[in-house]
Amino acid sequence: MRNAFHDQLDAVFDDLATICGQVETAVTDATAALFDADADKAERVISADVEIDHARERVEDNALALLSLQAPVAGDLRVVVAALRMVSELERMGDLSVHVAKIARLRTPNRAVPDQAHATISQMAQVAEAMVRRAGEVIRTRDVDAAAELRASDEDMDRLRRTSFTELLAQDWQAGVEAAVDVALLGRYYERIADHAVSVANRVVFVVTGEYPATV
Amino acid sequence: MRNAFHDQLDAVFDDLATICGQVETAVTDATAALFDADADKAERVISADVEIDHARERVEDNALALLSLQAPVAGDLRVVVAALRMVSELERMGDLSVHVAKIARLRTPNRAVPDQAHATISQMAQVAEAMVRRAGEVIRTRDVDAAAELRASDEDMDRLRRTSFTELLAQDWQAGVEAAVDVALLGRYYERIADHAVSVANRVVFVVTGEYPATV
């Protein structure tokens, strides 16, 4: 029974890694759509999100089948619940990518991000993409040290978020209210993607060690 | 065994209703802090959030104990998983109230919301509060019709969100970039509180009927 449980659990984690790859594509494409003012690419991110939603449903069904058929005890039970939480967070990261893509689509043929905010928002996007990619590696390798690096990257994200606010609230902000609102919301979406990436990695740490990192 | 399961499940739902009450207080107090520019009240919302977090942990422990001791089969299993999701959403609604309180605190002794945005943001806050209160009633009464009303309120929220964007992007917006950013983020937070309230109510519908409403 134990082996059957762990084989099925591995299959659930393989699916989580696949979904994390889909989320990575969504974040990368949404960012490209944003900076290239590419309405077609934005549209593809928005329409591809349904695939992430369906993949989430499959993982949930498999995890529930696992609970039902194997009736795992306390420790293993928490692992399955952690997997259910991870898939919810991955789905949410996909939704946030859609929000980025929708801002890109709304402003085409113009770029939503004005020159004055370009460097910081571009860095936020890069940090978020790197964190999603790293979260996928953590799911695949169950590497607890890599999860700790992800938490460090989140501090970079927090710093960039503060920089972004400083920029758009500075006296010399020239790009107007609409661009400021777009930049504030984009910053919020990338920050949330990063938060979820950390949370996913922390859940992998829990699966491996039986404890959440102290910083959660 | 079936009765023991359902008694324990009722206890989990009683706890969920209590947490929803704490969230309602958080939303109401955060809104009061915002419109009265009351730093002390904002501080209390921020520091009280740890109680919601602890309550979430208790519900999770009880739900996992239920899974472990009663080993429910497919249908009941999904009900317990729905309860776990609900408590995560309630915790998140508490976090969003904290975000509102932090904007209130940041701008005191001034009010974060300028006169030009007051009516719409105030309505968003009222709709969000009413939706949280209604979600609590849905948890307590398991009233499927009340859950449908909640979904209708969410359409009011979407309409208010669009009105808010129209206001702050209008040519006659006089309150500047900082206020626009605050209003955009506050709108986002209230909108997300409302989304979660709908989701909590939809999960109650699932618990009662075995199916999620078609609009989810």
Interface residues (C-beta under 8 A of the other chain):
Chain A: L64 L67 S68 A71 V73 A74 L77 R78 V81 L84 R85 S88 F165 L168 L169 W173 G176 V177 E178 A180 V181 A184 L185 R188
Chain B: L64 L67 S68 A71 V73 A74 L77 R78 V81 L84 R85 S88 F165 L168 L169 W173 G176 V177 E178 A180 V181 A184 L185 R188
